[in-house]
Amino acid sequence: MRMLIIIITLAVVTACVRKKPDPVEAMEHLVAKFPTEVFFQSGEQNRVRDVSHDVKKTDSLSTPIIGLIDFAVPLYPGKNVAYELVYHWKNEQWVFSSLRCLTRDVNQPVFEEQMLRVPQIASFIRGGEVDSAEVAKGIAEWEAKYKKPITREP
C-alpha cells in the first residue's frame, strides 16, 4: 500500500512539473518548416534565400518577446527583395503579427501584399507550416494559368 502511494505521488508530481516551452526552441522548430520555394501570380517561381531568425526581448508589456524570420526572394538576377515575418510570443507559442518588406528601393506595401498572397507563405503564416493540399491547389491553378509546370530545383 505504501509503495502504491509513493508511485501515485511521484506520478502526480511529475505531471504537475511541466517544462515551459522555450521561445528560442519553438522559433527554431517553426523556421525548420519555412518554405524553400515560392511562386507568384505573375508566373515567376523562385527559391527562398538567406533565411535567418532571431528572438528578442522588448520593453513592451504586451509583447515582451518577439521572433523574427528574415528571408529574401530574387526579383531579377542580382536583385533580392528582403522580407521579415514578425511573431509575438503569447500563451507559450508564436503568433504571427506582420510581414514587412525591408528593401527600400521598391514599393514596399505592394511587395508586402504580393508576398502575403504567395500560397506557400500564406499557408505557413496561417498554420506555421506549409499546408500541402492548399499549396497543391495553388500550384495547379498557377500551372493552368501560365501553361507551364512548376519545376523543382535540386
N, C-alpha and C positions, 0 to 999 in steps of 0.2 A: 504494500500500500504506500509506504514511504517513497519507494522508487517511482511509483506512478505519479505522485505529487511532484517530485523533483522533475520528472520528464515533462509534465504538463506546464510547470512553472517555466522551465527552460524554453519550451515552445512558445509560450505567451510572450516572454521577454524578447526572444528572437524576432517574433512577428512585430512587436512594438518598436524595436530599434531598426528603423529603415533608413538606409543611407539616402540622403537628399541628392537629387541629380546635380551633377556638376555642369555649370553652363558651358565651360570650355569643351568638355567631352561631348555634350549634347550638340554643340556647334560643329565639332569635327564629324560627328555622325551625320548631321544634316548636309554638310558640304560634300561628304562622300557620295551623296545621292544627286548632286548637282549635274544637270545635263551637259554633255560634251559637244553636242551638235545642235544647231538651231536652223530653222528655215523660215523665211519671211514671206509675206503675202506678195511681195514684188517678184518672187521667183528665185531669189538668192538663197543659197544654202552655205552655211559657214560653220567652222569649228569654233567652239568657245576657247578663248586663250587666257592665260595669266590669271587663273582662278586662285584667289587667296582669301583668307578670312582673319578676323580679329574679334576679340571680345574685350569690351572696355567698360570700366566703371564710370558713371557720370555723377554730377552733382544733383541730378533730378530726383525728387522724392517719388514721383510716379513711375519712372523708368530708370532705376539705379544701375542697371546693366543693359548694354546694347551689344548686338552682334552684327558684324558687317561681313558681307560676302562681296568681294570685288571681282570683276571679270571684264574681259574685252572681247569684242566681236569685230572682225575685219570689215571695214566699209568698202575699201578697194585696196589693191596692193600698196603696202607701205603706210596705210592709214587705218588705225584701230579706233573704235569708239569704246570708251571705258564706262562701265556701269557699276553701281553699288546697290545691293539689296540691304535694307536696314531692318533688323529684327529687335524686338524688345523681349526681355526675359520676364515672363509673367506666369504665375502659378506653376513654377518649376518647369516651364517649357518655352521654346522660342515661338513668338508670334510675329508674323510679318507686319511691318509698318509701312515701308515705302521702297520705291525704286527710284534711283537718281542717276541721271546721265552726268558723268564727270568731265566729259570732253567739252571744252568751252567754245571751240570754233564750229559747232553745229547747232541746229535749232533744238535745244535740249528738251523742251516739252514735247515736241513732235517725236523725237527719238525715244523718249520715255514711254509715250503712248504706244508706239510701234513695238517696242520690246515687250510691253505688257500683253500684247496680242499674239506674241510668238507662242505656239501651243506648248512647247517644252518648258518655257519659262513660266507661263501662266499655270500650267499643271503643277510644276514644282512649288510655286508660291502657295497655291491652294492647299496642297497636301504634304509639302515637304519632300515630295518625291515625284518622279515623272509617272503619270497615270498612263500606262501603256495603251489602254483602249482609246483614251482621248487623243493621244498622240497618233495612234494608228488611223483614227478617223481624220485628223488634221493632215496627215501625210497623204491619205487617199484623195482628199479634196485638193491638196496642193498639186499632186501629180496629175489629176484630171484637168485642173485649170491650166497648167503650164505644159501639158502633154509631154512630160519627161519624168523619168523615175528619179527619186531621191537616192543618191549614191552614198555609200559609206566609205569614208577614208580609212585606210588601215591604221 
